[in-house]
Amino acid sequence: MILVKTAAGQQVLKDRSIELTQRQRTALIMMDGRRDLMEVMQASGVVGEDVKVLVHLGLVADSGTANAPTEPAPLAARRSMGAR
């Protein structure tokens, strides 16, 4: 699977509006639509739960997804996934 940053993910990298762990941030940077998920996970040290958080927050999507979110998930959703 190849994941790509959404517009919301690009914005979060610029303004740090969502607090991410260093590994999540590194993985988010690496999710450029060229690297597959396993390569990103090995290089960044993220685990499956970290990837789920990034997807749930709307920061990344499968590169085949046409309707990628443009806004980050609401704060309540971020808290439920463990992000602060």
N, C-alpha and C positions, 0 to 999 in steps of 0.2 A: 504494500500500500504506500502511496506517495501522498503526503500531506503538504498543504500550502497555506501560508498565512492569509487570513482574510483581511479585509480593509480594517476591521476592528483590531486584528493582531498587529498590523503595521502601526496603527495609531498608538496602541499600548506600548510598543517599543519606543516610540517617540516621546510620549508624555508620562510613561510609567504610572498611568491611572489605575492599574491593577497591580498589586504587589505579587510578584512571582518569585519563586526560589531561583537561585543562580542557575541551577540545572534546567529549570523550566524555561528561563529566559534564553539560555544558550540553545536549547532545542528549538524554541520559537524562531530564533534567528536562522537556524539551519534548515528549517522547513520552508524551502524555497521552490518546491515543485520539481526538483531535480534529484534529490536524495530519497531513497526509500526509508520507510519508518525504522527498519532494523539498523540501518547505517546511522541514522540520527540518534537512536537510542544508545548504540555502542559508543559513539563519539561524544555524546553529551552526558551520559550517565543517568538519563531519565529512565524511569520504570513505567510500566503500563498505566499505573494510577496517575502519574504526572501527565501522560498523554491524554487520558480521559478528562482531566481537569481542563487542559487547553482546548479540547474539543467542546466540552460542556460550556465553557465560557465564550465560545464562539470565536476564538482567536485563530483556530486552524480548521481546515475542512479537507476532505478527500479531494484530490486534484480534479476528480471527475464530477464534483458537485457544482451544479450551476448556480444554486441560490445560497451562496456563502453569506453569512451575516455581515452587516456593515457596522453594527453597534455591539459593544461588549455586553455580555449577559448582565442583568440587573444585579445590584449588590447582594440581595437576598440569595440569589442563585450562587454567587461567588462564595458566600459564607457557607452554604450547604456543602460545597465541594472542598472546603478546607482552605481556600485562598483567603487572604486578608487584605 
